[in-house]
């Protein structure tokens, strides 16, 4: 597991939308805008059981979360990792309310769909990158000196 640097933790704890990418059964990407949070050294997001991202992660746990600073879209973060735990039930419902407080200033998450069951997806980071400005060319790329 890679430790989450302080500046990245601050971004995760702020009410910024992150994009969560998972792998569909055919190998194509699936990307969703999400509210995120932290649980110690793990990144978390909350979804409904049966959504594409949840089904994808139970089958293939690799995930990538991406965020661009709203004030400077060239300042961006990418967190790659593995979904290591799924938490359902009352704890997932309470977590969704906590995220609603952060993102909406509301005491409760009021957008629930009748009959849906919430699940927290906990992600263990394996690589964290922050790039600001133009990303440098990788070693061996044409034009890199």
Backbone as JSON, one array per atom type, in Angstrom:
{
  "sequence": "XXXXXXXXXXXXXXXXXXXXXXXXXXXXXXXXXXXXXXXXXXXXXXXXXXXXXXXXXXXXXXXXXXXXXXXXXXXXXXXXXXXXXXXXXXXXXXXXXXXXXXXXXXXXXXXXXXXXXXXXXXXXXXXXXXXXXXXXXXXXXXXXX",
  "N": [[0.85, -1.18, 0.0], [0.47, 2.25, -0.75], [1.28, 5.21, 0.93], [-0.92, 7.95, 1.46], [-0.19, 11.14, 0.51], [-0.15, 14.25, 2.38], [-1.13, 16.57, 0.96], [-2.71, 15.38, -0.99], [-4.56, 14.02, 0.57], [-5.94, 16.21, 1.62], [-7.23, 17.12, -0.69], [-8.89, 14.93, -1.21], [-10.57, 14.98, 1.01], [-11.97, 17.3, 0.61], [-14.95, 18.74, -0.91], [-14.86, 17.7, -3.71], [-15.53, 16.46, -6.96], [-14.61, 13.27, -8.01], [-13.35, 11.09, -10.55], [-14.09, 7.79, -11.15], [-12.68, 4.95, -12.43], [-13.36, 1.8, -13.76], [-13.04, -1.65, -14.87], [-14.77, -3.01, -17.51], [-16.45, -6.15, -18.33], [-15.69, -6.76, -20.99], [-13.24, -5.6, -21.19], [-13.17, -2.9, -21.71], [-13.16, 0.55, -20.53], [-15.02, 1.84, -17.73], [-16.37, 4.75, -16.49], [-17.19, 6.83, -13.78], [-18.54, 9.75, -12.2], [-17.88, 10.59, -8.84], [-18.48, 10.93, -5.28], [-15.98, 11.07, -2.82], [-14.06, 9.75, -0.04], [-12.1, 9.23, 2.96], [-10.73, 6.47, 4.77], [-8.72, 6.02, 7.09], [-5.81, 4.89, 5.67], [-7.03, 4.24, 3.33], [-8.9, 4.94, 0.36], [-12.27, 5.82, -0.2], [-15.48, 5.23, -1.69], [-19.01, 5.45, -2.26], [-21.64, 3.48, -3.39], [-24.44, 1.98, -5.13], [-25.53, -1.36, -4.66], [-25.3, -3.49, -7.39], [-24.88, -1.59, -9.35], [-22.95, -0.71, -12.29], [-20.19, -0.15, -11.77], [-19.82, -1.31, -9.25], [-20.36, -4.04, -9.73], [-18.34, -4.52, -11.62], [-16.03, -4.12, -10.02], [-16.2, -6.16, -8.12], [-15.69, -8.32, -9.69], [-13.3, -7.67, -11.03], [-10.92, -6.16, -9.35], [-9.26, -3.93, -9.84], [-8.82, -0.4, -9.94], [-9.1, 3.07, -10.81], [-8.83, 6.34, -9.68], [-9.5, 9.7, -10.44], [-8.78, 13.18, -10.45], [-9.17, 16.61, -11.14], [-8.05, 19.78, -10.23], [-10.49, 22.21, -9.54], [-9.89, 24.91, -9.76], [-7.59, 24.98, -11.24], [-7.33, 23.16, -13.83], [-5.15, 21.85, -14.87], [-3.72, 20.89, -12.83], [-3.58, 17.93, -11.53], [-4.63, 14.75, -10.12], [-4.0, 11.31, -9.86], [-5.06, 8.24, -8.69], [-4.23, 5.0, -8.44], [-5.34, 1.72, -7.68], [-6.6, -1.0, -5.66], [-9.73, -2.44, -5.09], [-10.41, -3.4, -1.96], [-12.2, -4.02, 0.0], [-15.69, -4.38, 0.67], [-18.39, -2.8, 2.1], [-21.5, -3.23, 3.43], [-24.97, -2.49, 4.29], [-26.13, -0.94, 7.37], [-23.87, 0.57, 8.05], [-22.93, 1.42, 5.57], [-25.07, 3.04, 4.79], [-24.9, 5.07, 6.77], [-22.4, 6.1, 6.08], [-22.97, 7.18, 3.57], [-24.62, 9.28, 4.32], [-22.7, 10.82, 5.71], [-21.03, 11.54, 3.57], [-22.88, 13.09, 2.13], [-23.15, 15.24, 3.89], [-20.6, 16.38, 3.64], [-20.48, 16.97, 0.85], [-22.92, 18.21, 0.17], [-23.81, 19.64, 2.34], [-25.95, 18.7, 3.72], [-27.87, 16.93, 6.19], [-28.67, 14.34, 5.72], [-28.51, 11.84, 3.16], [-30.49, 12.34, 0.49], [-31.2, 11.36, -1.97], [-31.75, 8.76, -2.44], [-32.75, 5.75, -4.07], [-35.8, 4.01, -4.11], [-35.65, 0.89, -2.54], [-32.96, 0.46, -3.1], [-29.7, -0.75, -2.15], [-26.99, 0.3, -0.31], [-23.39, 0.4, -0.68], [-20.14, 0.59, 0.57], [-17.11, 1.1, -1.03], [-13.88, 0.26, -0.5], [-10.68, 1.35, -1.23], [-7.4, 0.37, -1.74], [-4.57, 2.22, -2.19], [-2.14, 1.87, -4.77], [-0.54, 3.3, -6.41], [0.14, 6.71, -6.61], [-0.17, 9.7, -8.29], [0.64, 13.04, -8.89], [0.27, 15.61, -11.09], [1.2, 18.69, -12.34], [0.6, 21.12, -14.66], [2.19, 20.65, -17.83], [2.62, 17.3, -18.54], [5.64, 15.55, -18.07], [7.57, 14.01, -20.69], [7.84, 10.47, -20.91], [10.7, 8.37, -20.14], [12.62, 7.43, -22.92], [10.74, 8.22, -24.8], [9.96, 9.62, -28.01], [11.62, 12.63, -28.75], [12.31, 13.24, -26.17], [15.04, 14.37, -24.31]],
  "CA": [[0.0, 0.0, 0.0], [1.17, 3.52, -0.83], [0.72, 6.22, 1.83], [-1.52, 9.1, 0.78], [0.44, 12.38, 0.99], [-1.05, 15.22, 3.02], [-1.81, 17.43, -0.02], [-3.73, 14.58, -1.66], [-5.61, 13.8, 1.57], [-6.73, 17.45, 1.67], [-8.1, 17.13, -1.88], [-9.91, 13.88, -1.06], [-11.51, 15.38, 2.06], [-12.76, 18.45, 0.14], [-16.1, 18.29, -1.72], [-14.54, 17.68, -5.14], [-15.92, 15.26, -7.69], [-13.53, 12.43, -8.55], [-13.81, 10.14, -11.56], [-13.7, 6.43, -10.79], [-12.64, 4.1, -13.61], [-13.3, 0.36, -13.54], [-12.87, -2.42, -16.1], [-15.93, -3.79, -17.91], [-16.1, -7.53, -18.7], [-15.05, -6.84, -22.3], [-11.95, -4.91, -21.1], [-13.32, -1.46, -21.92], [-13.29, 1.28, -19.28], [-16.28, 2.43, -17.27], [-15.98, 5.88, -15.65], [-18.32, 7.48, -13.09], [-18.22, 10.81, -11.25], [-18.19, 10.07, -7.5], [-18.03, 11.54, -4.04], [-14.99, 10.18, -2.2], [-13.65, 10.05, 1.33], [-10.96, 8.47, 3.47], [-10.83, 5.62, 5.95], [-7.31, 5.78, 7.36], [-5.0, 4.93, 4.47], [-7.82, 3.8, 2.18], [-9.85, 5.86, -0.27], [-13.57, 5.16, -0.29], [-16.64, 5.84, -2.33], [-20.23, 4.74, -1.9], [-22.5, 3.29, -4.54], [-25.53, 1.03, -4.9], [-25.29, -2.73, -5.1], [-25.86, -3.73, -8.71], [-24.39, -0.62, -10.34], [-21.89, -1.27, -13.13], [-18.88, -0.07, -11.11], [-19.79, -2.29, -8.15], [-20.23, -5.38, -10.35], [-17.0, -4.59, -12.2], [-14.99, -4.24, -8.99], [-16.26, -7.49, -7.48], [-15.1, -9.26, -10.65], [-11.94, -7.2, -11.34], [-10.81, -5.1, -8.34], [-8.41, -2.78, -10.18], [-9.6, 0.84, -10.05], [-8.33, 4.3, -10.88], [-9.57, 7.55, -9.33], [-8.84, 10.84, -11.05], [-9.36, 14.46, -10.05], [-8.51, 17.84, -11.58], [-8.38, 20.92, -9.38], [-11.43, 23.08, -10.25], [-9.27, 26.22, -10.0], [-6.51, 24.79, -12.2], [-7.54, 21.81, -14.34], [-3.87, 21.23, -15.24], [-3.21, 20.31, -11.58], [-4.43, 16.76, -11.42], [-4.19, 13.62, -9.31], [-4.47, 9.98, -10.26], [-4.81, 7.21, -7.68], [-4.51, 3.63, -8.88], [-5.37, 0.83, -6.54], [-7.41, -2.22, -5.67], [-10.87, -2.49, -4.16], [-10.03, -4.45, -1.02], [-13.3, -4.36, 0.91], [-17.02, -3.87, 0.37], [-19.13, -2.76, 3.36], [-22.92, -3.02, 3.14], [-25.86, -2.36, 5.45], [-26.29, 0.33, 8.08], [-22.63, 1.34, 7.98], [-22.91, 2.06, 4.24], [-26.06, 4.13, 4.83], [-24.33, 6.17, 7.57], [-21.32, 6.68, 5.29], [-23.58, 8.01, 2.52], [-25.04, 10.52, 5.0], [-21.49, 11.62, 5.96], [-20.62, 12.13, 2.29], [-23.85, 14.14, 1.8], [-22.8, 16.41, 4.71], [-19.42, 16.99, 3.03], [-20.71, 17.45, -0.51], [-24.15, 19.0, 0.02], [-24.16, 20.35, 3.57], [-27.21, 18.12, 4.19], [-27.7, 15.93, 7.25], [-28.94, 12.99, 5.21], [-28.52, 11.63, 1.71], [-31.92, 12.31, 0.16], [-31.39, 10.97, -3.36], [-31.84, 7.3, -2.52], [-33.76, 5.12, -4.93], [-36.5, 2.99, -3.32], [-35.18, -0.49, -2.65], [-31.52, 0.3, -3.32], [-28.85, -1.09, -1.01], [-25.72, 1.0, -0.47], [-22.16, -0.32, -0.37], [-18.9, 1.36, 0.59], [-15.99, 0.43, -1.68], [-12.62, 0.75, 0.06], [-9.62, 1.17, -2.21], [-6.02, 0.45, -1.26], [-3.77, 2.82, -3.24], [-0.87, 1.25, -5.13], [0.24, 4.34, -7.07], [-0.47, 8.04, -6.56], [0.58, 10.66, -9.1], [0.12, 14.39, -9.04], [0.93, 16.31, -12.18], [0.74, 20.06, -12.5], [1.14, 21.63, -15.92], [2.4, 19.67, -18.88], [3.25, 16.09, -18.03], [6.9, 15.3, -18.77], [7.63, 12.81, -21.52], [8.49, 9.35, -20.23], [12.0, 7.97, -20.65], [12.56, 6.7, -24.18], [9.75, 8.77, -25.72], [10.55, 10.49, -29.04], [11.7, 14.04, -28.38], [12.89, 13.43, -24.83], [16.5, 14.39, -24.36]],
  "C": [[0.89, 1.24, 0.0], [0.49, 4.5, 0.13], [0.2, 7.4, 1.02], [-0.89, 10.37, 1.34], [-0.6, 13.37, 1.5], [-1.82, 16.06, 1.98], [-2.9, 16.68, -0.78], [-4.88, 14.28, -0.71], [-6.53, 15.03, 1.66], [-7.7, 17.5, 0.48], [-9.21, 16.1, -1.77], [-10.97, 14.32, -0.05], [-12.36, 16.59, 1.67], [-13.9, 17.95, -0.74], [-15.85, 18.43, -3.22], [-15.03, 16.38, -5.75], [-14.66, 14.57, -8.21], [-14.15, 11.5, -9.59], [-13.22, 8.78, -11.25], [-13.81, 5.57, -12.05], [-12.5, 2.64, -13.18], [-13.22, -0.33, -14.9], [-14.12, -3.26, -16.36], [-15.5, -5.22, -18.3], [-15.4, -7.66, -20.05], [-13.7, -6.11, -22.34], [-12.03, -3.41, -21.32], [-13.46, -0.75, -20.58], [-14.72, 1.72, -19.0], [-15.89, 3.52, -16.28], [-17.23, 6.55, -15.09], [-17.82, 8.63, -12.22], [-18.71, 10.37, -9.86], [-17.79, 11.05, -6.41], [-17.06, 10.56, -3.41], [-14.69, 10.63, -0.78], [-12.47, 9.18, 1.7], [-11.38, 7.61, 4.65], [-9.4, 5.21, 6.27], [-6.51, 5.95, 6.09], [-5.73, 4.49, 3.22], [-8.7, 4.93, 1.67], [-11.17, 5.11, -0.38], [-14.53, 5.94, -1.15], [-17.83, 4.94, -2.04], [-21.11, 4.66, -3.14], [-23.64, 2.34, -4.17], [-25.11, -0.34, -5.38], [-26.01, -2.92, -6.43], [-25.44, -2.73, -9.76], [-23.22, -1.24, -11.1], [-20.55, -1.26, -12.4], [-18.75, -1.1, -9.99], [-19.62, -3.71, -8.71], [-18.83, -5.56, -10.94], [-15.94, -4.85, -11.13], [-15.04, -5.56, -8.25], [-15.63, -8.55, -8.39], [-13.63, -8.96, -10.89], [-11.67, -5.99, -10.46], [-9.91, -3.92, -8.68], [-9.29, -1.55, -10.44], [-8.63, 2.02, -10.16], [-9.27, 5.46, -10.55], [-8.79, 8.74, -9.84], [-9.57, 12.12, -10.65], [-8.52, 15.59, -10.63], [-8.99, 18.97, -10.69], [-9.33, 21.85, -10.13], [-10.85, 24.46, -10.56], [-8.18, 26.15, -11.06], [-6.6, 23.37, -12.75], [-6.27, 21.11, -14.8], [-3.16, 20.66, -14.01], [-4.1, 19.12, -11.27], [-3.77, 15.63, -10.64], [-4.79, 12.35, -9.89], [-4.06, 8.99, -9.18], [-5.2, 5.86, -8.29], [-4.49, 2.73, -7.67], [-6.27, -0.36, -6.78], [-8.54, -2.07, -4.67], [-10.63, -3.68, -3.23], [-11.16, -4.86, -0.08], [-14.58, -3.68, 0.45], [-17.81, -3.94, 1.67], [-20.58, -2.37, 3.04], [-23.69, -2.74, 4.44], [-25.86, -0.98, 6.06], [-25.04, 1.19, 8.02], [-22.52, 2.08, 6.64], [-23.9, 3.21, 4.18], [-25.52, 5.32, 5.61], [-23.21, 6.87, 6.8], [-21.88, 7.59, 4.2], [-24.08, 9.32, 3.11], [-23.83, 11.41, 5.29], [-21.01, 12.29, 4.67], [-21.58, 13.25, 1.88], [-23.58, 15.4, 2.63], [-21.62, 17.14, 4.08], [-19.76, 17.66, 1.71], [-21.9, 18.39, -0.65], [-24.47, 19.89, 1.21], [-25.47, 19.86, 4.15], [-26.95, 17.08, 5.27], [-27.85, 14.5, 6.74], [-28.85, 12.98, 3.69], [-29.97, 11.42, 1.29], [-32.2, 11.83, -1.26], [-31.51, 9.46, -3.52], [-32.98, 6.85, -3.41], [-34.46, 4.05, -4.11], [-35.97, 1.59, -3.6], [-33.69, -0.65, -2.85], [-30.82, -0.05, -2.02], [-27.48, -0.49, -1.27], [-24.56, 0.08, -0.1], [-21.0, 0.68, -0.42], [-17.84, 0.51, -0.1], [-14.73, 1.08, -1.13], [-11.48, 0.35, -0.86], [-8.26, 1.36, -1.54], [-5.16, 1.03, -2.39], [-2.47, 2.04, -3.5], [0.05, 2.24, -5.85], [-0.54, 5.64, -7.02], [0.42, 8.99, -7.33], [-0.13, 12.0, -9.08], [0.95, 15.07, -10.12], [0.34, 17.71, -12.25], [1.41, 20.62, -13.75], [1.24, 20.52, -16.94], [3.15, 18.48, -18.3], [4.55, 15.84, -18.78], [6.81, 14.03, -19.61], [8.31, 11.68, -20.76], [9.84, 9.04, -20.87], [11.8, 7.16, -21.93], [11.56, 7.23, -25.18], [10.44, 9.64, -26.77], [10.52, 11.95, -28.58], [12.25, 14.29, -27.0], [14.41, 13.38, -24.92], [17.08, 13.97, -23.05]]
}
